[in-house]
Amino acid sequence: MEAAQYKSDQYVRFCPGCGDHAILASLTKAMAQIGVPTSQTVVISGIGCSSRMPHYLNTYGFNTIHGRGGAIATGVKTSHPELTVWQMTGDGDCLAIGGNHFIHEIRRNVDLNICLFNNRIYGLTKGQYSPTSPKGFVSKSSPFGTVERPFIPAELVMGARGTFFARTLDVDMPTTIDCMVKANEHKGASVIECLVNCVIFNNGAHSWIADRETRAERSIILRHGEKMIFGANKDKGLKLDYTNIMPRLVVTTADDPDVLVHDAHIQDPTLHRMLAMMGQEKVTDMANAEIVPELPIALGVIRDVEAETYNEAVNNQINEVKEKAKAKTFDELVLTLEHWDM
């Protein structure tokens, strides 16, 4: 399959320079690499800039109401488990009005590929602060700076017992494509936090790691089975420091024998949570805007563990009940009740 086969004939209405363009391009390339036919692929969304995705893809699609993409996607996958279902959503769409649906599709482990576009702003509705905007963020709806503490998507996913979490940057298409392919391979709720730039209302939201000059020193791409090494010269690594009551991640040299090897498949989420939370103090408080975290932000697939999926469990239960039931059809069921012939 070719990426062009997954593109629709619709004009893409993202603003020039918007990070969503890169995610769309990455998605069509990932879909081509995965190879599921367009007739077996469904793209569900809510409302927002990211939620325009179904219009731009030559697949089945459903542009739902605000925050309800997860509910519709769950219904599609449960009723038609043979389909590959993608959910396109944003930090406003799924972490505010759709927050309840989001945590429960993760908790249930519905076999969905969820792309969470995080630009830390409401872009489509013209610049209000979102659930991921840092404390102190000045916007049209917070002219003196928001007093709220933001959600951290990784923390929500881990708290909801998520089985797959990845993070990527709009400017890093190879990592984005790799995360999408691995999300599709995973059986369960796969969440990819896509850090995207809103050039109009929140330009530079992720520049501290997105800029080419700083990216290698301030981020680490995790790959299962490989050492956790980063830096422009690949001279830094991560290890666990046990000198305190609780172990913590620290930066060391790449040749340190204690440098960790990434294991995305361990069931215990403790280390995955630690990795996912690295560098998050940079994005939670405007007061810390100039402070560069000691630890790099983790990109790539951070967690990928096996667990029973909701859609499998529901359909297995239906089949078991059918096997035990005396009435196999609706007509047979009606005849088990009191009836008479005219």
C-alpha positions as CSV (number, residue, x, y, z in Angstrom):
1,M,0.0,0.0,0.0
2,E,1.1,3.6,-0.7
3,A,0.6,6.6,1.6
4,A,-1.3,8.4,-1.1
5,Q,-4.0,5.7,-1.1
6,Y,-5.0,6.7,2.5
7,K,-5.3,10.4,1.6
8,S,-8.8,11.8,0.7
9,D,-9.4,14.4,-1.9
10,Q,-10.3,17.1,0.7
11,Y,-8.4,20.3,1.0
12,V,-6.4,20.2,4.3
13,R,-7.5,23.2,6.3
14,F,-4.9,23.2,9.1
15,C,-3.1,26.5,9.4
16,P,0.2,26.8,7.5
17,G,2.9,25.7,9.8
18,C,0.6,23.8,12.1
19,G,2.1,20.6,13.6
20,D,-1.0,18.7,12.7
21,H,0.2,18.6,9.0
22,A,3.2,16.4,10.1
23,I,1.0,14.1,12.2
24,L,-1.4,13.6,9.2
25,A,1.6,12.9,6.9
26,S,3.0,10.4,9.5
27,L,-0.3,8.7,9.9
28,T,-0.8,8.0,6.1
29,K,2.8,6.7,6.0
30,A,2.2,4.5,9.0
31,M,-1.1,3.2,7.6
32,A,0.6,2.3,4.4
33,Q,3.3,0.5,6.3
34,I,0.7,-1.4,8.4
35,G,-1.1,-2.3,5.2
36,V,-4.7,-2.6,6.5
37,P,-7.0,-1.8,3.6
38,T,-8.9,1.5,3.7
39,S,-12.1,-0.5,3.7
40,Q,-11.1,-2.1,7.0
41,T,-9.9,1.1,8.6
42,V,-12.1,3.6,10.6
43,V,-11.0,7.0,12.0
44,I,-13.1,8.5,14.8
45,S,-12.8,12.0,16.2
46,G,-14.5,14.5,18.4
47,I,-14.2,18.3,17.9
48,G,-11.1,20.4,17.4
49,C,-8.3,20.9,14.9
50,S,-7.0,17.4,15.4
51,S,-10.5,16.1,15.0
52,R,-10.7,17.2,11.4
53,M,-8.6,14.1,10.5
54,P,-11.4,11.9,9.3
55,H,-12.0,14.4,6.5
56,Y,-8.5,14.1,5.2
57,L,-8.2,10.3,5.2
58,N,-9.6,7.9,2.5
59,T,-11.1,5.5,5.2
60,Y,-14.4,5.1,6.9
61,G,-14.7,8.0,9.4
62,F,-17.0,9.6,12.0
63,N,-16.6,13.2,13.2
64,T,-18.5,13.0,16.5
65,I,-19.5,15.7,19.0
66,H,-17.1,17.2,21.5
67,G,-15.4,14.7,23.7
68,R,-17.4,11.7,22.6
69,G,-14.9,10.2,20.1
70,G,-13.9,7.5,22.7
71,A,-17.5,6.4,23.2
72,I,-18.1,6.0,19.5
73,A,-14.8,4.3,18.9
74,T,-15.5,1.8,21.7
75,G,-18.8,1.0,20.1
76,V,-17.3,0.5,16.6
77,K,-14.5,-1.8,17.8
78,T,-16.7,-3.8,20.1
79,S,-19.4,-4.4,17.5
80,H,-16.9,-4.9,14.6
81,P,-13.7,-6.2,16.2
82,E,-12.3,-7.1,12.8
83,L,-11.9,-3.4,12.0
84,T,-8.8,-1.3,12.7
85,V,-10.0,1.8,14.6
86,W,-8.0,5.0,15.1
87,Q,-9.2,7.8,17.4
88,M,-8.0,11.3,16.7
89,T,-8.4,13.7,19.6
90,G,-6.8,16.7,21.3
91,D,-5.9,17.9,24.8
92,G,-9.2,19.9,24.9
93,D,-11.4,17.3,23.3
94,C,-10.4,14.3,25.4
95,L,-9.0,15.7,28.6
96,A,-11.8,18.3,29.3
97,I,-15.3,17.4,28.2
98,G,-14.2,14.0,27.0
99,G,-12.0,13.1,30.1
100,N,-14.4,10.6,31.5
101,H,-14.6,8.7,28.2
102,F,-10.8,8.8,27.8
103,I,-9.9,7.3,31.1
104,H,-12.5,4.5,30.8
105,E,-11.5,3.4,27.3
106,I,-8.0,3.1,28.7
107,R,-9.2,1.3,31.9
108,R,-11.2,-1.1,29.8
109,N,-8.3,-1.6,27.4
110,V,-10.4,-1.2,24.2
111,D,-8.2,-2.2,21.2
112,L,-8.0,1.4,19.8
113,N,-5.1,3.5,18.4
114,I,-5.5,6.9,20.1
115,C,-3.6,9.8,18.8
116,L,-3.7,12.6,21.5
117,F,-2.6,15.9,19.9
118,N,-1.2,18.1,22.7
119,N,-0.7,21.8,21.7
120,R,-1.6,23.0,25.2
121,I,-4.3,25.4,23.8
122,Y,-7.8,25.4,22.4
123,G,-6.9,26.3,18.8
124,L,-10.2,25.7,16.9
125,T,-12.1,28.0,19.3
126,K,-9.4,30.7,19.0
127,G,-7.0,30.5,21.9
128,Q,-8.5,29.6,25.3
129,Y,-6.3,27.7,27.8
130,S,-6.7,23.9,27.8
131,P,-6.3,21.2,30.5
132,T,-2.6,20.8,29.6
133,S,-1.8,24.6,29.6
134,P,0.8,25.3,32.3
135,K,-0.1,27.2,35.5
136,G,0.2,30.9,34.9
137,F,-0.5,30.6,31.1
138,V,-1.9,33.8,29.7
139,S,-4.7,33.3,27.1
140,K,-8.0,34.8,26.0
141,S,-9.8,32.9,28.8
142,S,-7.0,33.6,31.4
143,P,-5.8,37.1,30.8
144,F,-4.0,37.2,34.2
145,G,-2.7,33.7,33.9
146,T,-4.5,30.5,34.7
147,V,-4.4,29.4,38.4
148,E,-5.0,25.8,37.5
149,R,-2.5,22.9,37.6
150,P,-2.5,21.0,34.3
151,F,-3.1,17.4,33.5
152,I,-0.1,15.4,32.4
153,P,-1.4,12.9,29.8
154,A,1.1,10.2,30.8
155,E,0.0,10.4,34.4
156,L,-3.6,9.9,33.4
157,V,-2.8,6.9,31.2
158,M,-0.7,5.3,33.9
159,G,-3.3,6.0,36.6
160,A,-6.0,4.4,34.4
161,R,-3.8,1.3,34.2
162,G,-2.9,1.9,30.6
163,T,-1.2,-0.9,28.7
164,F,0.5,1.3,26.0
165,F,1.8,4.9,26.1
166,A,4.1,6.6,23.6
167,R,5.1,10.2,23.1
168,T,6.4,11.9,20.0
169,L,7.1,15.4,18.4
170,D,5.5,16.7,15.3
171,V,8.9,17.6,13.9
172,D,10.2,14.0,14.4
173,M,8.3,12.1,11.7
174,P,10.4,8.8,11.8
175,T,9.6,8.4,15.6
176,T,6.0,9.4,15.0
177,I,5.6,6.7,12.3
178,D,7.3,4.1,14.5
179,C,5.1,4.9,17.4
180,M,2.0,4.6,15.2
181,V,3.0,1.3,13.8
182,K,3.8,-0.2,17.2
183,A,0.5,1.2,18.6
184,N,-1.3,-0.7,15.9
185,E,0.6,-3.9,16.7
186,H,-0.4,-3.6,20.4
187,K,-3.7,-5.2,21.3
188,G,-5.4,-2.8,23.6
189,A,-5.8,0.9,24.2
190,S,-2.7,2.5,22.6
191,V,-2.2,6.2,23.5
192,I,0.3,8.3,21.5
193,E,0.8,11.8,22.9
194,C,1.7,13.9,19.9
195,L,3.4,17.1,20.9
196,V,2.3,19.5,18.2
197,N,2.8,23.3,17.7
198,C,-0.1,25.7,17.3
199,V,1.6,28.4,15.3
200,I,-1.3,30.8,15.7
201,F,-2.3,30.7,19.4
202,N,0.6,29.0,21.2
203,N,3.6,29.1,19.0
204,G,6.7,27.5,20.5
205,A,4.8,25.5,23.1
206,H,7.4,22.7,22.8
207,S,10.3,24.6,21.4
208,W,12.5,23.8,24.4
209,I,12.7,20.2,23.0
210,A,11.6,20.6,19.4
211,D,14.3,23.0,18.4
212,R,17.0,21.2,16.4
213,E,19.8,22.8,18.5
214,T,18.5,21.5,21.8
215,R,16.5,18.3,20.9
216,A,19.3,15.8,21.3
217,E,20.3,17.1,24.8
218,R,16.8,17.6,26.2
219,S,15.1,14.4,24.9
220,I,15.7,10.7,24.8
221,I,14.1,8.3,22.3
222,L,13.3,5.0,24.1
223,R,13.5,1.8,22.1
224,H,12.7,-1.6,23.6
225,G,15.9,-3.6,24.2
226,E,18.2,-0.7,23.7
227,K,20.3,1.3,26.2
228,M,18.9,4.6,27.4
229,I,21.5,6.8,25.8
230,F,21.0,10.4,24.6
231,G,22.9,13.6,23.8
232,A,24.3,15.2,20.7
233,N,27.3,12.9,21.0
234,K,25.4,10.0,22.6
235,D,27.6,10.5,25.6
236,K,24.8,10.5,28.3
237,G,22.7,7.8,29.8
238,L,20.1,7.1,32.4
239,K,20.4,4.9,35.5
240,L,18.7,4.4,38.8
241,D,20.1,6.1,41.9
242,Y,19.4,4.2,45.2
243,T,21.0,6.6,47.6
244,N,17.7,8.0,48.7
245,I,14.7,6.2,50.3
246,M,13.1,5.9,47.0
247,P,15.1,5.2,43.8
248,R,15.2,7.9,41.2
249,L,16.4,8.4,37.7
250,V,19.7,10.3,37.2
251,V,21.9,11.2,34.2
252,T,25.2,9.4,34.0
253,T,27.8,8.8,31.3
254,A,27.0,6.5,28.3
255,D,29.7,4.1,29.3
256,D,28.4,3.6,32.8
257,P,27.8,-0.1,33.3
258,D,24.6,0.7,35.2
259,V,22.9,2.5,32.2
260,L,19.4,1.1,31.9
261,V,18.2,-1.0,29.0
262,H,14.6,-0.1,28.1
263,D,12.0,-2.8,28.7
264,A,8.7,-1.6,27.5
265,H,7.1,-4.9,28.3
266,I,7.5,-5.2,32.1
267,Q,4.1,-5.3,33.8
268,D,5.0,-3.2,36.8
269,P,4.4,0.4,35.7
270,T,6.8,2.0,38.3
271,L,9.7,2.5,36.0
272,H,7.5,3.4,33.0
273,R,5.8,6.1,35.1
274,M,9.2,7.5,36.1
275,L,10.3,7.6,32.5
276,A,7.1,9.2,31.3
277,M,7.2,11.9,34.0
278,M,10.8,13.0,33.2
279,G,11.0,16.7,32.3
280,Q,7.3,17.3,33.1
281,E,8.1,20.1,35.6
282,K,9.0,22.2,32.5
283,V,5.4,22.0,31.2
284,T,3.4,22.4,34.4
285,D,4.2,25.9,35.7
286,M,5.0,29.1,33.8
287,A,7.2,30.1,36.7
288,N,9.6,27.3,35.7
289,A,9.5,28.3,32.0
290,E,13.2,29.2,31.9
291,I,14.4,26.2,34.0
292,V,15.7,23.3,31.9
293,P,14.9,20.0,33.7
294,E,17.9,17.8,34.8
295,L,16.3,14.8,33.1
296,P,15.4,14.7,29.3
297,I,11.8,14.2,28.2
298,A,11.1,10.6,27.0
299,L,9.9,10.1,23.5
300,G,9.1,6.8,21.7
301,V,7.2,3.8,23.1
302,I,7.5,4.0,26.9
303,R,5.0,1.3,27.9
304,D,3.7,-1.7,25.9
305,V,2.3,-4.6,28.0
306,E,-0.2,-7.4,27.3
307,A,-3.6,-7.6,28.9
308,E,-7.1,-8.8,27.9
309,T,-9.0,-6.3,25.7
310,Y,-12.5,-5.1,26.3
311,N,-13.7,-6.0,22.9
312,E,-12.4,-9.5,23.1
313,A,-13.9,-10.0,26.6
314,V,-17.3,-8.8,25.5
315,N,-17.5,-10.9,22.4
316,N,-16.2,-14.0,24.2
317,Q,-18.9,-13.5,26.8
318,I,-21.6,-13.2,24.1
319,N,-20.4,-16.3,22.4
320,E,-20.3,-18.3,25.7
321,V,-23.9,-17.2,26.6
322,K,-25.0,-18.2,23.0
323,E,-23.5,-21.6,23.4
324,K,-25.4,-22.3,26.6
325,A,-28.7,-20.7,25.6
326,K,-31.5,-23.0,24.4
327,A,-32.9,-20.3,22.1
328,K,-30.3,-19.6,19.3
329,T,-32.4,-17.1,17.4
330,F,-34.9,-14.3,18.1
331,D,-37.8,-16.4,16.8
332,E,-36.8,-19.3,19.1
333,L,-36.6,-16.9,22.0
334,V,-40.1,-15.6,21.3
335,L,-41.4,-19.1,21.3
336,T,-40.1,-19.8,24.8
337,L,-42.6,-17.1,26.1
338,E,-46.3,-17.4,26.4
339,H,-47.9,-17.1,23.0
340,W,-51.0,-18.1,21.0
341,D,-51.9,-18.7,17.4
342,M,-54.7,-16.7,15.7
